[in-house]
Amino acid sequence: MRAIGFHWHAVQRDLLVLGLHATDLFTPKLTAPEVLSLIVAAPPGSSVCHVLDNGTMLASLETNQPDWRTTRKQPAAEAKSEFTSIADYEAHRAKVFNRKGT
């Protein structure tokens, strides 16, 4: 619920999109569990999601699941070429093509 205090304008904007107002918070119209769901399960594109987690799903972070940005595989290191110059490459290429032609 810190989002209500620290990011009030984002919460209020999402409430307005839903046709609700701040006066509806914690009333029968918008109960405490519903307010919690509004913040914790904020969908991508909502203001709350944007300010709390840069547009990724906040719910996955709330359940202590690993952050997809830090667990994805890093790109493989670039393969090192065995050729030290273009002339070396061209010589190798000529040798390979000459073998295939005979």
C-alpha positions as CSV (number, residue, x, y, z in Angstrom):
1,M,0.0,0.0,0.0
2,R,3.1,2.3,-0.1
3,A,2.1,3.0,-3.7
4,I,-0.9,5.0,-2.4
5,G,1.5,7.3,-0.5
6,F,4.4,7.4,-2.8
7,H,2.7,7.3,-6.2
8,W,-0.7,8.8,-5.4
9,H,-1.2,10.4,-8.8
10,A,-0.6,7.2,-10.6
11,V,-3.2,5.4,-8.4
12,Q,-5.7,8.2,-8.8
13,R,-5.3,8.2,-12.6
14,D,-5.9,4.5,-12.7
15,L,-9.0,4.9,-10.5
16,L,-10.3,7.6,-12.8
17,V,-9.8,5.3,-15.8
18,L,-12.0,2.8,-14.0
19,G,-14.7,5.4,-13.3
20,L,-13.8,5.6,-9.6
21,H,-12.7,8.4,-7.3
22,A,-10.4,8.7,-4.3
23,T,-13.5,8.9,-2.1
24,D,-14.4,5.3,-3.2
25,L,-11.2,3.8,-1.7
26,F,-11.8,1.4,1.2
27,T,-15.6,1.6,0.9
28,P,-18.1,-1.0,-0.2
29,K,-17.6,0.4,-3.7
30,L,-13.9,-0.4,-3.6
31,T,-12.8,-2.6,-0.7
32,A,-9.3,-3.0,0.7
33,P,-8.7,-6.3,-1.2
34,E,-9.8,-4.7,-4.4
35,V,-7.5,-1.7,-3.8
36,L,-4.6,-4.2,-3.2
37,S,-5.4,-6.0,-6.4
38,L,-5.6,-2.7,-8.3
39,I,-2.0,-2.0,-7.2
40,V,-0.3,-5.4,-7.0
41,A,-1.8,-6.7,-10.3
42,A,-1.6,-3.5,-12.2
43,P,-1.7,-4.4,-15.9
44,P,0.9,-3.2,-18.4
45,G,-0.1,0.2,-19.6
46,S,-1.5,1.4,-16.3
47,S,0.0,4.3,-14.5
48,V,0.7,2.2,-11.3
49,C,2.5,-0.5,-13.3
50,H,4.6,2.2,-15.1
51,V,5.8,4.0,-11.9
52,L,6.3,0.9,-9.8
53,D,8.1,-1.4,-12.2
54,N,9.0,0.3,-15.4
55,G,6.1,-1.4,-17.2
56,T,6.7,-5.0,-16.2
57,M,4.3,-7.1,-14.1
58,L,4.5,-6.0,-10.5
59,A,2.7,-9.1,-9.3
60,S,5.7,-11.3,-10.2
61,L,8.0,-9.2,-8.0
62,E,5.5,-9.1,-5.1
63,T,5.7,-12.9,-4.9
64,N,9.5,-12.9,-4.7
65,Q,9.9,-14.5,-8.1
66,P,13.1,-13.8,-9.9
67,D,13.1,-10.7,-12.0
68,W,13.0,-11.7,-15.7
69,R,15.5,-8.9,-16.5
70,T,18.2,-10.4,-14.4
71,T,17.6,-14.1,-15.1
72,R,17.5,-14.1,-18.9
73,K,20.4,-15.7,-20.7
74,Q,23.2,-13.4,-21.6
75,P,24.2,-13.3,-25.3
76,A,26.9,-15.7,-26.2
77,A,30.4,-14.2,-26.6
78,E,31.3,-13.5,-30.2
79,A,33.1,-16.3,-31.9
80,K,36.8,-15.5,-32.5
81,S,37.9,-15.7,-36.1
82,E,40.8,-17.9,-37.0
83,F,41.7,-15.5,-39.7
84,T,44.0,-12.6,-38.9
85,S,43.4,-10.7,-42.2
86,I,41.2,-10.6,-45.2
87,A,44.0,-12.2,-47.3
88,D,44.0,-15.2,-44.9
89,Y,40.3,-15.5,-45.3
90,E,40.4,-15.3,-49.1
91,A,43.2,-17.9,-49.2
92,H,41.1,-20.3,-47.1
93,R,38.0,-19.6,-49.1
94,A,39.8,-20.3,-52.4
95,K,41.2,-23.6,-51.0
96,V,37.7,-24.7,-49.9
97,F,36.0,-23.8,-53.2
98,N,38.9,-25.5,-55.2
99,R,38.3,-28.7,-53.1
100,K,34.6,-28.8,-53.9
101,G,35.2,-28.3,-57.6
102,T,37.5,-31.3,-58.0
